[in-house]
Amino acid sequence: MVTGDDNQTTDNRQQTTEAWSRVSLPVEREIARILDRALDGEDISVDEGTALFDAQGPALSAVILTADELRRRTSGEVVTYVINRNINFTNVCIKHCGFCAFSRDHREEAGYFLPMEEVVRRAQEAWDLGAREICVQAGLPPKMDGDYYLDLTRAIKKQLPEMHIHGFSPEEVLYGAVRSRCSIEEYLRALKDAGVGSLPGTSAEILDQEIRDVISAGRITKAQWIEVITTAHRLGIRTTSTIMYGHVETTRHRAAHVGLLRDIQRETGGFTEFVPLSFIASESPMHRKGLVPGLKPGATGAEVMKMYAVSRIMLNNWIPNLQASWVKEGPKLAQMALNAGCNDFMGTLINESISTSAGAIYGQRMAPREMRELIREMGRIPAERNTLYGITRRFGPEPDDHYDALDLADGTDERFGSYAQLTQAPEFRFADHYRPAPAPAPARAGG
């Protein structure tokens, strides 16, 4: 964080000189001015961020080098990861977002719903494999009992009181509050009391209402997302932050989105990390059906690297942790993102349904030893973390002989399941397991 101390500024300028002496790039004056400001520890504006998102050629190389230098100053050479499991307990959803290939209508044969005891079993299996975090998110089933998320959380915590539940997106929090006929704050307090430890900052997409109305009409609004997130932070519930890019947004939209997250963090300090998520187009309805004019088929490799680098430059003083998504980008590009500002390599996941259903081809789980090898190949030092970025185990730069239970487990879909299996499994059919909340009793006439 910028302190305003003259000595600190002098140190930053010296580091800037040392950083730029490593290379000689023909960078246009305005880009160089912006990067120099960032290297001096200043926050750059949304307009300046937009200019960096538009950088090409040598200027793009300079942007990436700047992001890498800021990462080094803030996080050092350690790259973290978490052993965790995703549990997407249903794919049935009342919303029909154009980008989402995961959701199904409740009448479709491919709709599934995991009974509560199955969710708890998967959480227990994750614990036995070394996971201390589960990420619980799903579709929005019709006529849901407002207490369902609370009951699910309590059931997991009863079985596994030490498991960190990273659960329920702002969209789900809003839905739970609506179904419970209570305020967002009241519902968040109830989730916290039940045992939710932190929230995913998903359902952010692009925090511009006009864009949201194009790609996800009827989804949680920008204002509602901000309300859920800032209320959670005020109540002491930490959250992640995300962006989904590579569809119809402009570089200005990207910069404004990152700038808004920075503004929220200045106010609340509640974000643990920023996670850029590139749009996976191939199976999305708006791509397959041609629903959105001018839709891009996802981000290019250059756009991915720009997103990581510019995010580091804009957020470095406020959100120190930037996560590379091996699920979206694959292990090879995620590796390169470690040289574009990233200091975290995501989690083991064990199950990954949402990106897989959209057409991601890079698998749905990664063993801890494989993560450490990928990190070391980039000359960085791996460390296992918890959800809130506390280091739980440090490793050295050289190969180790440590094996986690997940390293030794049979990593096949037959054991852990896959999205395709869930959509075809008769034992988890939505129609057979889901019981919506009963309709409210009609008001009696008279008094």
C-alpha positions as CSV (number, residue, x, y, z in Angstrom):
1,M,0.0,0.0,0.0
2,V,1.3,3.5,-0.8
3,T,2.5,5.2,2.4
4,G,3.5,8.6,1.1
5,D,6.9,8.3,2.8
6,D,9.7,10.0,0.9
7,N,12.2,7.2,1.7
8,Q,9.7,4.6,0.4
9,T,9.2,6.6,-2.8
10,T,13.0,6.8,-3.3
11,D,13.3,3.0,-2.8
12,N,10.6,2.4,-5.3
13,R,12.3,4.6,-7.9
14,Q,15.5,2.8,-7.4
15,Q,13.8,-0.5,-7.9
16,T,12.1,0.9,-10.9
17,T,15.4,1.9,-12.5
18,E,16.8,-1.6,-11.7
19,A,13.8,-3.3,-13.2
20,W,13.9,-1.4,-16.4
21,S,17.6,-1.8,-16.8
22,R,17.0,-5.4,-17.4
23,V,15.4,-4.8,-20.8
24,S,15.3,-2.2,-23.5
25,L,11.9,-2.0,-25.2
26,P,10.7,0.6,-27.7
27,V,7.6,1.6,-25.7
28,E,5.4,4.6,-26.6
29,R,5.7,7.5,-24.2
30,E,2.2,7.3,-22.7
31,I,2.5,3.6,-21.9
32,A,5.9,4.1,-20.4
33,R,4.6,7.0,-18.3
34,I,1.8,4.8,-16.9
35,L,4.1,1.9,-16.1
36,D,6.6,4.2,-14.4
37,R,3.8,5.5,-12.2
38,A,2.8,2.0,-11.3
39,L,6.4,1.0,-10.5
40,D,6.6,4.1,-8.3
41,G,3.8,2.6,-6.2
42,E,1.0,4.8,-7.5
43,D,-2.6,3.6,-8.4
44,I,-3.3,4.1,-12.1
45,S,-6.7,5.3,-13.3
46,V,-9.3,3.4,-15.2
47,D,-8.4,5.3,-18.4
48,E,-4.8,4.3,-17.9
49,G,-5.8,0.7,-17.3
50,T,-7.8,0.8,-20.6
51,A,-4.6,2.0,-22.4
52,L,-2.7,-0.9,-21.0
53,F,-5.4,-3.4,-22.0
54,D,-5.0,-2.0,-25.6
55,A,-1.2,-2.4,-25.5
56,Q,0.4,-4.5,-28.3
57,G,3.9,-5.6,-29.3
58,P,6.8,-4.3,-27.2
59,A,4.3,-2.3,-25.1
60,L,2.5,-5.6,-24.1
61,S,5.9,-7.1,-23.1
62,A,6.5,-4.0,-20.9
63,V,3.1,-4.3,-19.3
64,I,3.8,-8.0,-18.4
65,L,7.3,-7.2,-17.1
66,T,5.9,-4.4,-14.9
67,A,3.2,-6.8,-13.5
68,D,5.9,-9.4,-12.8
69,E,8.0,-6.8,-10.9
70,L,5.1,-5.6,-8.8
71,R,4.2,-9.2,-8.0
72,R,7.8,-9.8,-6.9
73,R,7.8,-6.8,-4.6
74,T,4.4,-7.7,-3.1
75,S,4.5,-11.5,-2.9
76,G,8.0,-12.5,-3.5
77,E,8.8,-15.8,-5.2
78,V,6.2,-18.0,-3.4
79,V,3.3,-19.3,-5.4
80,T,0.4,-20.7,-3.3
81,Y,-2.3,-23.3,-3.9
82,V,-5.1,-24.9,-1.9
83,I,-6.2,-28.5,-1.6
84,N,-10.0,-28.2,-2.0
85,R,-13.1,-29.7,-3.6
86,N,-15.9,-28.2,-5.5
87,I,-19.4,-29.5,-4.8
88,N,-22.0,-28.2,-7.3
89,F,-25.0,-29.9,-5.8
90,T,-27.5,-29.2,-8.6
91,N,-27.4,-27.9,-12.2
92,V,-31.1,-27.0,-12.2
93,C,-31.6,-23.3,-12.3
94,I,-34.5,-20.9,-12.8
95,K,-32.2,-18.5,-14.6
96,H,-31.2,-18.9,-18.3
97,C,-28.0,-17.0,-18.7
98,G,-26.6,-16.9,-22.2
99,F,-23.1,-17.8,-21.2
100,C,-24.0,-20.7,-18.9
101,A,-23.8,-24.3,-20.3
102,F,-24.0,-25.8,-16.8
103,S,-27.7,-25.1,-16.0
104,R,-30.7,-27.2,-16.9
105,D,-34.4,-26.7,-16.7
106,H,-36.1,-28.7,-13.9
107,R,-38.0,-30.8,-16.6
108,E,-34.9,-31.9,-18.4
109,E,-33.6,-35.5,-18.0
110,A,-30.1,-34.1,-17.5
111,G,-31.1,-32.2,-14.4
112,Y,-29.5,-33.6,-11.2
113,F,-29.7,-32.9,-7.5
114,L,-27.4,-34.3,-4.9
115,P,-29.2,-35.3,-1.7
116,M,-27.8,-33.6,1.5
117,E,-26.3,-36.8,2.7
118,E,-24.4,-37.1,-0.6
119,V,-23.0,-33.6,-0.3
120,V,-21.8,-34.4,3.2
121,R,-20.3,-37.7,2.0
122,R,-18.3,-35.8,-0.7
123,A,-17.2,-33.3,1.9
124,Q,-16.0,-36.1,4.2
125,E,-14.2,-37.7,1.3
126,A,-12.5,-34.4,0.6
127,W,-11.4,-34.1,4.2
128,D,-10.0,-37.6,4.1
129,L,-7.9,-36.6,1.0
130,G,-6.4,-33.6,2.8
131,A,-8.8,-30.9,1.7
132,R,-9.7,-28.3,4.4
133,E,-11.9,-26.2,2.0
134,I,-15.0,-27.1,0.0
135,C,-16.5,-24.7,-2.5
136,V,-20.3,-25.1,-2.5
137,Q,-22.2,-23.5,-5.4
138,A,-25.0,-24.6,-7.7
139,G,-27.9,-23.6,-9.8
140,L,-31.0,-21.9,-8.3
141,P,-33.7,-24.7,-8.1
142,P,-37.3,-23.5,-8.4
143,K,-39.4,-22.8,-5.3
144,M,-36.4,-23.5,-3.0
145,D,-36.9,-23.5,0.7
146,G,-35.1,-20.4,1.9
147,D,-33.5,-22.3,4.7
148,Y,-31.9,-24.9,2.4
149,Y,-28.5,-23.3,2.2
150,L,-28.5,-22.9,6.0
151,D,-29.5,-26.6,6.5
152,L,-26.9,-27.8,4.0
153,T,-24.2,-25.7,5.8
154,R,-25.2,-27.0,9.2
155,A,-25.2,-30.6,8.0
156,I,-21.6,-30.3,6.7
157,K,-20.4,-28.5,9.8
158,K,-22.0,-31.1,12.1
159,Q,-20.0,-33.8,10.3
160,L,-16.8,-31.7,9.7
161,P,-16.7,-28.8,12.2
162,E,-13.2,-27.8,11.0
163,M,-13.9,-27.8,7.3
164,H,-13.9,-24.3,5.8
165,I,-17.1,-23.8,3.7
166,H,-16.4,-21.4,0.9
167,G,-20.0,-21.3,-0.2
168,F,-22.8,-19.6,-2.0
169,S,-22.3,-16.9,-4.6
170,P,-23.9,-13.5,-4.3
171,E,-26.6,-14.8,-6.7
172,E,-27.4,-17.6,-4.3
173,V,-27.3,-15.3,-1.3
174,L,-29.8,-13.0,-3.0
175,Y,-32.0,-16.0,-3.9
176,G,-31.9,-17.4,-0.4
177,A,-32.9,-14.0,1.0
178,V,-35.8,-13.6,-1.4
179,R,-37.0,-17.2,-0.7
180,S,-36.7,-16.5,3.1
181,R,-38.4,-13.1,2.8
182,C,-35.6,-11.4,4.7
183,S,-33.0,-8.8,3.9
184,I,-29.6,-9.7,2.4
185,E,-27.9,-8.7,5.7
186,E,-30.2,-11.0,7.7
187,Y,-29.5,-13.9,5.4
188,L,-25.8,-13.4,5.4
189,R,-25.8,-13.3,9.2
190,A,-27.7,-16.6,9.2
191,L,-25.2,-18.1,6.8
192,K,-22.3,-17.0,9.0
193,D,-24.0,-18.4,12.1
194,A,-24.6,-21.7,10.3
195,G,-20.9,-22.0,9.5
196,V,-20.2,-20.4,6.1
197,G,-16.6,-19.2,6.3
198,S,-16.3,-17.1,3.1
199,L,-18.2,-16.4,-0.2
200,P,-17.1,-16.9,-3.7
201,G,-17.2,-13.6,-5.6
202,T,-18.7,-15.2,-8.6
203,S,-21.8,-14.0,-10.5
204,A,-19.8,-10.8,-11.1
205,E,-19.3,-11.4,-14.8
206,I,-18.8,-7.8,-16.0
207,L,-20.0,-5.2,-13.5
208,D,-21.7,-3.1,-16.1
209,Q,-25.5,-3.4,-16.2
210,E,-25.8,-2.9,-20.0
211,I,-23.5,-5.8,-20.6
212,R,-25.2,-7.9,-18.0
213,D,-28.5,-7.3,-19.7
214,V,-27.1,-8.7,-22.9
215,I,-25.4,-11.9,-21.6
216,S,-27.5,-12.7,-18.6
217,A,-30.8,-10.8,-18.5
218,G,-32.6,-11.4,-15.2
219,R,-29.4,-12.3,-13.3
220,I,-28.4,-10.5,-10.1
221,T,-27.8,-6.8,-11.0
222,K,-24.6,-4.9,-10.6
223,A,-26.1,-3.0,-7.6
224,Q,-27.3,-6.2,-5.9
225,W,-23.9,-7.9,-6.4
226,I,-22.2,-4.9,-4.8
227,E,-24.7,-4.9,-1.9
228,V,-24.2,-8.6,-1.2
229,I,-20.4,-8.3,-1.3
230,T,-20.1,-5.1,0.8
231,T,-22.6,-6.3,3.3
232,A,-20.6,-9.6,3.7
233,H,-17.4,-7.6,4.2
234,R,-19.1,-5.5,6.8
235,L,-20.2,-8.6,8.7
236,G,-16.6,-10.0,8.6
237,I,-17.3,-12.5,5.8
238,R,-14.3,-12.4,3.4
239,T,-15.0,-13.0,-0.3
240,T,-13.1,-13.5,-3.5
241,S,-13.6,-11.3,-6.5
242,T,-13.8,-12.3,-10.2
243,I,-14.4,-11.2,-13.7
244,M,-15.6,-13.1,-16.8
245,Y,-14.2,-11.6,-20.0
246,G,-13.8,-12.4,-23.6
247,H,-17.5,-12.1,-24.8
248,V,-18.9,-8.7,-25.8
249,E,-17.2,-6.4,-23.3
250,T,-14.6,-3.8,-24.4
251,T,-11.2,-3.1,-22.8
252,R,-12.8,-0.1,-21.1
253,H,-15.4,-2.4,-19.5
254,R,-12.6,-4.6,-18.2
255,A,-10.6,-1.7,-16.7
256,A,-13.8,-0.2,-15.2
257,H,-14.6,-3.6,-13.6
258,V,-11.2,-3.9,-12.0
259,G,-11.3,-0.3,-10.9
260,L,-14.7,-0.9,-9.2
261,L,-13.3,-3.9,-7.3
262,R,-10.4,-1.7,-6.2
263,D,-12.8,0.9,-4.9
264,I,-14.7,-1.7,-2.9
265,Q,-11.5,-3.0,-1.5
266,R,-10.4,0.5,-0.4
267,E,-13.7,0.8,1.5
268,T,-14.0,-2.7,3.0
269,G,-10.7,-4.6,2.7
270,G,-12.7,-7.8,2.4
271,F,-11.4,-9.4,-0.8
272,T,-8.9,-12.2,-0.4
273,E,-8.0,-12.5,-4.1
274,F,-8.9,-11.6,-7.7
275,V,-9.6,-14.4,-10.1
276,P,-9.9,-13.6,-13.8
277,L,-12.0,-16.1,-15.7
278,S,-12.0,-16.2,-19.4
279,F,-15.3,-17.0,-21.2
280,I,-15.5,-20.6,-22.5
281,A,-17.7,-20.2,-25.6
282,S,-18.0,-23.6,-27.3
283,E,-21.0,-24.9,-25.4
284,S,-22.6,-21.7,-24.2
285,P,-26.1,-21.1,-25.4
286,M,-25.4,-17.6,-26.7
287,H,-22.6,-19.0,-28.8
288,R,-24.3,-22.2,-30.1
289,K,-27.6,-20.4,-30.9
290,G,-26.1,-17.2,-32.2
291,L,-28.1,-15.2,-29.6
292,V,-25.7,-12.3,-29.2
293,P,-24.4,-10.2,-32.1
294,G,-20.7,-9.5,-32.1
295,L,-20.0,-12.3,-29.5
296,K,-16.3,-13.2,-29.3
297,P,-15.3,-16.9,-29.0
298,G,-13.5,-16.3,-25.7
299,A,-10.3,-14.4,-24.9
300,T,-7.2,-14.8,-27.0
301,G,-3.9,-15.8,-25.4
302,A,-2.7,-12.2,-25.6
303,E,-5.9,-11.0,-23.9
304,V,-5.5,-13.6,-21.1
305,M,-2.0,-12.3,-20.4
306,K,-3.1,-8.7,-20.5
307,M,-5.9,-9.5,-18.0
308,Y,-3.5,-10.9,-15.5
309,A,-0.9,-8.2,-16.0
310,V,-3.2,-5.2,-15.9
311,S,-5.1,-6.6,-13.0
312,R,-1.8,-6.9,-11.0
313,I,-0.9,-3.3,-12.0
314,M,-4.2,-1.9,-11.0
315,L,-4.8,-3.9,-7.8
316,N,-1.3,-4.4,-6.5
317,N,-1.7,-1.9,-3.7
318,W,-5.0,-3.3,-2.5
319,I,-5.6,-7.0,-3.5
320,P,-2.2,-8.8,-3.2
321,N,-3.3,-12.2,-4.4
322,L,-4.0,-12.8,-8.1
323,Q,-5.0,-16.3,-9.1
324,A,-4.1,-18.2,-12.3
325,S,-6.9,-20.4,-13.6
326,W,-5.5,-23.7,-14.9
327,V,-9.1,-24.9,-15.5
328,K,-9.8,-22.1,-17.9
329,E,-6.4,-21.6,-19.5
330,G,-4.8,-25.0,-19.1
331,P,-1.6,-25.8,-17.2
332,K,0.8,-24.3,-19.8
333,L,-0.8,-20.9,-20.1
334,A,-1.5,-20.8,-16.3
335,Q,2.3,-21.4,-15.8
336,M,3.1,-18.4,-18.0
337,A,0.6,-16.3,-16.0
338,L,3.0,-16.7,-13.0
339,N,5.3,-14.3,-15.0
340,A,2.4,-11.9,-15.6
341,G,1.5,-11.0,-12.1
342,C,0.0,-14.1,-10.6
343,N,1.1,-15.5,-7.2
344,D,-1.5,-18.3,-6.8
345,F,-2.2,-21.4,-8.8
346,M,-5.8,-22.0,-7.7
347,G,-6.9,-25.3,-6.1
348,T,-7.0,-29.0,-6.7
349,L,-10.8,-28.8,-7.2
350,I,-11.3,-32.6,-7.4
351,N,-14.6,-31.9,-9.2
352,E,-15.1,-29.1,-11.8
353,S,-18.5,-29.0,-13.4
354,I,-19.1,-25.4,-14.6
355,S,-16.1,-24.9,-16.9
356,T,-16.2,-28.5,-18.0
357,S,-19.9,-28.2,-19.1
358,A,-19.0,-25.1,-21.1
359,G,-16.3,-27.0,-23.0
360,A,-13.1,-26.5,-21.0
361,I,-10.8,-29.3,-22.0
362,Y,-8.1,-29.3,-19.3
363,G,-9.5,-31.7,-16.8
364,Q,-11.4,-31.2,-13.6
365,R,-8.8,-32.0,-10.9
366,M,-5.0,-31.6,-10.4
367,A,-2.9,-33.3,-7.8
368,P,-0.8,-31.2,-5.4
369,R,2.5,-32.7,-6.6
370,E,1.7,-31.8,-10.2
371,M,0.9,-28.2,-9.1
372,R,4.3,-28.0,-7.3
373,E,6.1,-29.3,-10.3
374,L,4.4,-26.7,-12.6
375,I,5.3,-23.9,-10.1
376,R,8.9,-25.0,-9.8
377,E,9.3,-25.1,-13.6
378,M,8.7,-21.4,-13.6
379,G,11.5,-20.8,-11.0
380,R,9.1,-20.2,-8.2
381,I,8.6,-21.7,-4.7
382,P,5.4,-23.6,-4.0
383,A,3.4,-23.4,-0.7
384,E,0.1,-24.8,0.4
385,R,-2.3,-22.3,1.8
386,N,-5.7,-22.1,3.4
387,T,-8.7,-20.2,2.1
388,L,-7.7,-16.9,3.7
389,Y,-4.1,-17.2,2.4
390,G,-2.4,-18.4,5.5
391,I,0.5,-20.6,4.6
392,T,0.0,-24.2,6.0
393,R,3.0,-25.9,4.4
394,R,6.1,-24.5,2.7
395,F,8.2,-26.3,0.2
396,G,11.6,-25.6,-1.2
397,P,12.7,-24.9,-4.8
398,E,13.9,-28.5,-5.3
399,P,11.6,-31.5,-5.9
400,D,10.3,-33.0,-2.7
401,D,9.3,-36.5,-1.5
402,H,6.0,-35.3,0.1
403,Y,2.8,-37.0,-1.0
404,D,-0.7,-35.9,0.0
405,A,-3.6,-38.4,0.1
406,L,-4.9,-36.9,-3.0
407,D,-1.6,-37.6,-4.8
408,L,-2.0,-41.3,-4.1
409,A,-5.8,-41.5,-4.8
410,D,-7.2,-43.1,-7.9
411,G,-7.9,-39.9,-9.8
412,T,-10.5,-41.3,-12.1
413,D,-14.1,-40.1,-12.8
414,E,-15.2,-43.5,-11.5
415,R,-14.2,-42.6,-8.1
416,F,-14.9,-38.9,-7.9
417,G,-17.6,-38.5,-10.5
418,S,-17.8,-36.0,-13.3
419,Y,-20.4,-33.6,-14.7
420,A,-21.3,-36.0,-17.5
421,Q,-21.9,-38.8,-15.0
422,L,-24.0,-36.5,-12.8
423,T,-26.3,-35.6,-15.7
424,Q,-26.8,-39.3,-16.5
425,A,-27.0,-40.8,-13.1
426,P,-30.5,-42.1,-12.3
427,E,-29.8,-42.1,-8.6
428,F,-29.4,-38.3,-8.6
429,R,-32.2,-37.3,-10.9
430,F,-33.6,-33.9,-9.9
431,A,-37.2,-35.0,-10.2
432,D,-36.6,-37.9,-7.8
433,H,-34.7,-36.1,-5.1
434,Y,-35.7,-32.4,-5.0
435,R,-38.6,-31.4,-2.8
436,P,-39.5,-27.7,-3.2
437,A,-40.8,-25.6,-0.3
438,P,-44.5,-26.0,0.3
439,A,-46.7,-23.3,-1.0
440,P,-47.6,-20.8,1.7
441,A,-51.1,-21.3,3.2
442,P,-53.7,-18.9,1.8
443,A,-54.6,-16.0,4.1
444,R,-57.9,-16.6,6.0
445,A,-60.7,-14.2,5.4
446,G,-62.1,-12.2,8.3
447,G,-60.5,-11.8,11.7
